[in-house]
Amino acid sequence: MKRRVVVTGTGMVSPLGIGVDENWDSICKGKSGIDQITRFDVTDFPVKIAGEVKEFEASDYIEHKELKKMDRFIHFAMATAKMAAEQSGIEITEENAERVGVLIGVGLCGLPAIEKYYDIYKERGVRKISPFFIPMLISNLASGQVSIHFGAKGPNTCVVTACATGTHSIGDAARFIQYGDADIMFAGGAESVITPLAIGGFHAAKALSTRNDSPQEASRPYNIDRDGFVMGEGSGVVILEELEHAKKRNANILAEVVGYGLNSDAYHITATTPDGEGAARCMKMALKNGGINKEDIGYINAHGTSTAADATETQAIKTVFGNDTKIAVSSTKSMTGHLLGAAGGIEAIYSILALHRGVLPPTINYSNPDPACDLDYVPNEAREKNIDYAVSNSFGFGGTNGVLIFKRFVG
């Protein structure tokens, strides 16, 4: 019999703010975190907008001497891990350290450090490369630094699956607990690659919106005039815990992880299958994994990137839930932009909060519907509704898919 896994803590940094409460308040008000890029000079760039995290002070969460050993995605991971741990109230001691693990993934790792130190090398030579350069950028150092800080000696690993990273991280971490490898896991995703190479590269792939004159309206999932996603940055980390372990210490349980699916389209390096077959299979896998009836699902936090894939995901949802389904679906990326490897982490938290607080996040900028996207997208305004189950979808380049299902926890 599988051990049950619950969520007892959450931490979040996104373009909508620092901390879960600030993010949730913005989400419920339908605010956008998209604006002009300030991180570098975009004068010659076709894309001039992104979802930057504002007013984040890494030194609020990390000792000054340690800051220079980490790139920004690790700063975000450390901050959100500390937020989640504080909310959870967990204490890591010599007695339980081997039962506490970390699985925080990233999509593109330390690209800012790579760009910075390449320039330093070219201008000033090899001897000016920092000895901390490699630890700054390695993907698993988000997990590693969190593990070191907290003294967590259990599983310490990293998922790198593009835009599905955060979802796979939480799902895989839940399985570590189910299979008895840990009692507590830090899990989620982090990303910070608003850089010239990343913006330029995604634009070259024709993936990004160029609606530079109206940035807050640029991420517009399900609209006929959508023209690409908007890059964001940030991190979402949860504390997962074995149910009886959480109960024993009287933890405040936010939700239960009840279903997880992961698979591949095996179709294309960037595009999804036109009929959404892989995404549909993945949702069915998650339902089967949790022994959940499709009729019980009350809300789907969609991948919803504001690209052609919106129609594909819509079709996948219809394949699973029926062509006439009335299920509520929304894309919080309409407000945060697309956080790449961190997307699944923050969207899992939004799904958990929807269950816990009885509010469904909206899809903003929904004004010119695509006929191929004809579901209930909770248009423009949050909706009060009590639900028992929420789905969080993530689909990444390389055809990788991940789906999580959370259940409202009752006693």
C-alpha positions in Angstrom: 0.0 0.0 0.0 1.4 3.4 -1.0 2.1 5.9 1.7 0.0 9.0 1.4 1.7 12.3 0.7 0.4 15.8 1.8 1.6 19.3 1.3 2.4 21.2 4.5 4.3 24.2 3.2 4.6 26.5 0.2 7.0 29.2 -1.0 6.8 31.3 -4.0 8.6 34.1 -5.9 7.2 35.2 -9.2 6.7 38.4 -11.3 3.6 38.9 -9.2 5.5 39.3 -6.0 7.5 37.8 -3.1 5.8 35.2 -1.0 2.6 33.1 -1.5 0.2 35.6 0.0 1.3 38.5 -2.3 1.1 36.2 -5.3 -2.3 34.9 -4.4 -3.7 38.4 -3.8 -2.4 39.4 -7.3 -3.8 36.3 -9.0 -7.2 36.8 -7.4 -7.3 40.4 -8.6 -6.2 39.4 -12.1 -3.0 41.5 -12.1 -0.3 41.0 -14.7 3.4 40.8 -13.8 4.6 41.5 -17.3 6.5 44.7 -18.2 9.4 46.1 -20.1 12.7 44.2 -19.7 15.1 46.1 -17.4 17.7 43.4 -16.9 19.6 44.4 -20.1 19.5 46.8 -23.0 16.8 45.6 -25.4 17.1 48.4 -28.0 18.0 46.0 -30.8 15.8 43.2 -29.6 12.5 42.3 -31.3 11.2 41.2 -27.9 11.3 43.8 -25.2 9.0 42.4 -22.5 9.2 39.7 -19.8 8.0 38.9 -16.3 10.8 40.0 -14.1 10.8 39.5 -10.3 10.9 42.9 -8.7 12.0 44.0 -5.3 13.7 40.6 -4.5 16.6 40.9 -2.1 18.6 37.7 -2.0 20.4 38.9 1.1 17.1 38.6 3.0 17.4 34.9 2.7 21.1 34.1 2.1 24.2 35.0 4.0 26.2 37.6 2.1 29.3 35.5 1.8 27.3 32.7 0.2 25.5 34.9 -2.4 28.5 35.0 -4.8 28.5 31.2 -5.0 25.0 31.1 -6.5 23.3 32.3 -9.7 19.9 33.9 -9.4 17.9 30.7 -9.9 19.6 29.3 -6.8 18.8 32.5 -4.9 15.1 32.0 -5.8 15.2 28.3 -4.8 16.8 29.1 -1.4 14.3 31.8 -0.7 11.2 29.8 -1.5 12.5 26.7 0.3 12.9 28.8 3.4 9.4 30.2 3.0 8.0 26.7 2.6 9.9 25.4 5.6 8.7 28.3 7.8 5.1 27.7 6.8 5.4 24.0 7.4 7.1 24.3 10.7 9.4 21.4 10.0 12.5 20.9 12.2 15.5 19.1 10.7 17.6 17.4 13.4 20.4 14.8 13.5 17.7 12.3 14.3 15.5 12.9 11.2 18.0 14.5 8.7 18.4 11.2 6.7 14.6 11.2 6.1 14.5 14.7 4.6 15.3 15.2 0.9 15.4 17.9 -1.8 14.3 17.8 -5.4 14.3 21.2 -7.0 14.6 21.3 -10.7 15.6 24.0 -13.3 15.1 24.2 -17.0 18.1 26.3 -18.3 20.2 26.5 -15.1 22.8 29.3 -14.7 22.6 31.0 -18.1 23.2 34.5 -16.6 26.5 33.2 -15.1 27.5 31.6 -18.3 27.0 34.8 -20.3 28.7 37.0 -17.6 31.8 34.9 -17.3 32.1 34.3 -21.0 32.3 38.1 -21.4 34.8 38.3 -18.5 37.0 35.5 -20.1 37.0 37.2 -23.5 37.8 40.7 -22.1 40.1 39.8 -19.2 41.4 36.3 -19.7 41.0 32.9 -18.1 42.4 33.8 -14.7 39.5 36.1 -14.1 36.9 33.3 -14.1 35.4 32.9 -10.6 36.2 29.7 -8.7 32.5 29.6 -8.0 31.5 29.8 -11.7 30.7 26.1 -12.0 28.7 25.7 -8.7 26.8 28.8 -9.8 25.3 27.2 -12.9 25.1 23.5 -12.3 21.4 22.4 -12.4 21.5 20.3 -9.2 23.0 23.1 -7.1 19.6 24.5 -6.3 18.8 21.2 -4.5 22.4 21.0 -3.3 22.4 24.4 -1.7 19.0 23.9 0.0 20.2 20.5 1.2 23.4 22.0 2.7 21.6 24.9 4.3 19.0 22.7 6.0 21.2 19.7 6.7 18.8 17.5 4.7 20.6 14.2 4.2 18.0 12.2 2.3 17.5 12.1 -1.5 19.2 15.0 -3.1 18.6 15.2 -6.8 17.4 17.3 -9.7 14.9 17.1 -12.6 15.6 18.9 -15.9 12.7 18.5 -18.2 12.2 22.0 -19.7 8.7 23.4 -19.0 7.6 20.3 -17.2 10.4 20.4 -14.6 8.5 21.8 -11.6 5.7 19.3 -12.1 8.0 16.3 -12.5 10.0 17.4 -9.5 6.9 17.4 -7.2 5.6 14.2 -8.7 8.9 12.4 -8.4 9.5 13.7 -4.8 6.0 12.4 -3.8 7.1 9.0 -5.0 10.2 9.1 -2.9 7.9 9.4 0.1 5.4 6.9 -1.2 8.2 4.3 -1.7 9.7 5.0 1.8 12.9 6.8 0.7 12.0 9.9 2.7 9.4 11.3 5.0 9.8 14.9 4.0 10.8 16.4 0.7 11.4 20.0 -0.5 10.2 19.9 -4.1 9.6 22.3 -7.0 11.3 24.4 -9.6 13.4 27.5 -10.1 14.4 29.6 -13.1 16.0 32.9 -14.0 17.1 33.3 -17.6 15.9 36.7 -18.7 19.1 37.3 -20.6 20.1 38.3 -24.1 20.8 34.7 -25.2 17.6 33.3 -23.8 15.3 36.0 -25.1 17.1 36.0 -28.5 17.1 32.2 -28.7 13.4 31.8 -27.9 12.6 34.6 -30.3 14.6 32.8 -33.0 12.5 29.8 -32.4 9.4 32.0 -32.9 8.1 31.2 -29.4 7.8 34.7 -27.8 5.2 37.4 -28.0 6.3 40.7 -29.6 3.4 42.7 -28.2 5.9 45.2 -26.8 3.5 48.1 -26.8 1.1 46.5 -24.4 3.1 44.1 -22.2 0.4 43.4 -19.6 -1.8 42.2 -22.4 0.8 40.2 -24.2 0.3 36.8 -22.5 -3.2 36.0 -23.8 -3.9 32.3 -23.8 -6.9 31.0 -25.9 -7.2 34.3 -27.9 -7.2 34.1 -31.7 -4.6 36.9 -31.8 -2.1 35.3 -29.3 1.4 35.5 -30.7 3.6 33.6 -28.3 4.5 33.2 -24.7 6.1 35.8 -22.4 9.1 34.7 -20.4 9.0 34.9 -16.6 11.3 34.0 -13.8 10.9 32.9 -10.2 10.5 29.7 -8.1 7.8 27.6 -6.5 8.7 25.1 -3.7 6.5 22.9 -1.6 7.1 20.8 1.5 5.8 17.3 0.9 5.3 15.0 3.8 4.1 11.5 4.6 0.6 11.9 6.0 1.1 10.1 9.4 4.3 12.0 9.9 2.5 15.3 9.3 -0.3 14.3 11.6 2.0 13.3 14.4 3.5 16.8 14.6 0.1 18.5 14.1 1.1 20.1 10.8 -1.3 22.3 8.9 -2.1 20.2 5.9 -2.9 22.2 2.8 -3.7 19.4 0.3 -2.9 15.9 -0.6 -1.0 14.7 -3.7 -3.2 12.0 -5.1 -2.3 11.6 -8.8 0.8 11.8 -11.0 1.3 11.1 -14.7 4.4 11.5 -16.9 5.0 10.4 -20.5 6.2 11.5 -23.9 4.7 12.6 -27.1 7.7 11.1 -29.0 6.8 13.5 -31.8 8.9 16.8 -32.1 11.6 18.7 -30.3 9.4 21.8 -29.7 5.8 21.1 -31.0 3.1 19.0 -29.3 1.2 16.4 -31.2 -1.6 18.2 -33.2 -4.4 16.2 -31.5 -2.9 16.4 -28.0 -2.7 12.6 -27.7 0.3 12.7 -25.4 -1.2 15.2 -23.1 -4.5 13.4 -22.9 -2.7 10.1 -22.1 -0.7 11.9 -19.4 -3.9 13.2 -17.7 -5.5 9.7 -17.9 -2.3 8.3 -16.3 -2.6 10.7 -13.4 -6.3 9.9 -12.9 -5.6 6.2 -13.0 -2.6 6.6 -10.7 -4.8 8.2 -8.1 -7.9 6.1 -8.7 -9.9 9.2 -9.4 -13.0 9.6 -11.5 -12.8 12.3 -14.1 -16.1 13.6 -13.0 -14.6 14.5 -9.6 -12.1 17.0 -11.1 -13.2 20.6 -10.4 -10.4 22.7 -11.9 -7.5 22.4 -14.2 -4.5 24.8 -14.0 -3.6 24.5 -17.7 -0.2 24.7 -19.3 -1.8 27.5 -21.3 1.2 29.3 -22.8 -0.5 31.7 -25.2 0.9 29.7 -28.2 -0.6 27.4 -30.8 -0.4 24.6 -28.1 -3.4 26.2 -26.3 -5.7 24.6 -28.9 -3.8 21.3 -28.6 -4.2 21.2 -24.8 -7.9 22.2 -25.2 -8.4 19.1 -27.4 -6.5 16.9 -25.0 -8.8 18.1 -22.1 -11.9 17.3 -24.3 -10.4 13.8 -25.1 -10.2 13.1 -21.4 -13.2 14.9 -20.0 -15.6 14.9 -23.0 -16.3 17.4 -25.8 -19.1 18.9 -23.8 -17.2 19.2 -20.5 -18.0 22.2 -18.3 -14.8 21.8 -16.2 -13.2 25.1 -15.2 -9.8 25.6 -16.8 -7.4 28.6 -16.4 -4.0 29.7 -17.4 -2.2 31.6 -14.6 0.6 32.2 -17.2 -1.7 35.0 -18.5 -0.5 36.9 -15.3 2.9 35.5 -14.5 4.2 34.7 -18.0 6.0 31.4 -18.5 8.5 30.5 -15.8 9.9 27.6 -17.8 11.4 25.2 -15.2 9.7 27.0 -12.4 6.2 27.0 -14.0 5.1 23.7 -12.6 6.2 24.7 -9.1 4.2 27.9 -8.9 1.2 26.5 -10.8 1.0 23.5 -8.4 0.8 26.0 -5.5 -1.9 28.0 -7.3 -3.8 24.7 -7.7 -3.3 23.9 -4.0 -4.5 27.3 -3.0 -7.6 27.0 -5.3 -8.5 23.9 -3.2 -7.6 25.3 0.1 -9.2 28.7 -0.3 -12.1 27.9 -2.6 -11.2 30.4 -5.3 -10.4 29.5 -9.0 -7.7 31.8 -10.6 -8.8 33.5 -13.8 -7.4 33.7 -17.3 -6.9 37.4 -17.9 -6.7 39.1 -21.3 -9.5 36.8 -22.6 -11.2 39.1 -25.1 -11.0 37.6 -28.6 -11.6 33.8 -28.2 -10.1 31.3 -30.6 -12.9 29.1 -31.9 -10.6 26.1 -31.4 -10.4 27.0 -27.7 -13.9 26.7 -26.4 -13.7 25.6 -22.7 -14.6 27.5 -19.6 -11.4 29.4 -19.0 -12.6 31.3 -16.0 -12.4 34.5 -18.1 -10.8 37.6 -16.6 -12.2 37.4 -13.0 -11.5 34.9 -10.2 -14.4 32.6 -9.3 -15.4 31.5 -5.8 -16.0 27.8 -5.9 -15.3 24.9 -3.5 -13.7 22.0 -5.3 -12.3 18.6 -4.2 -9.7 17.9 -6.9 -7.5 20.1 -9.0 -5.2 19.1 -11.9 -2.0 20.9 -12.8 -0.7 20.4 -16.3 2.9 20.9 -17.7 4.2 20.1 -21.1 7.8 20.7 -22.2 10.1 20.8 -25.2 11.2 17.4 -26.2 7.7 16.1 -25.9 7.8 15.6 -22.1 4.6 15.8 -20.2 3.7 15.9 -16.5 0.4 16.1 -14.7 -0.3 16.4 -11.0 -3.6 15.9 -9.2 -4.2 17.5 -5.7 -7.1 16.7 -3.4 -8.6 19.0 -0.8 -7.6 17.6 2.5 -10.4 16.9 5.1 -9.3 15.6 8.5 
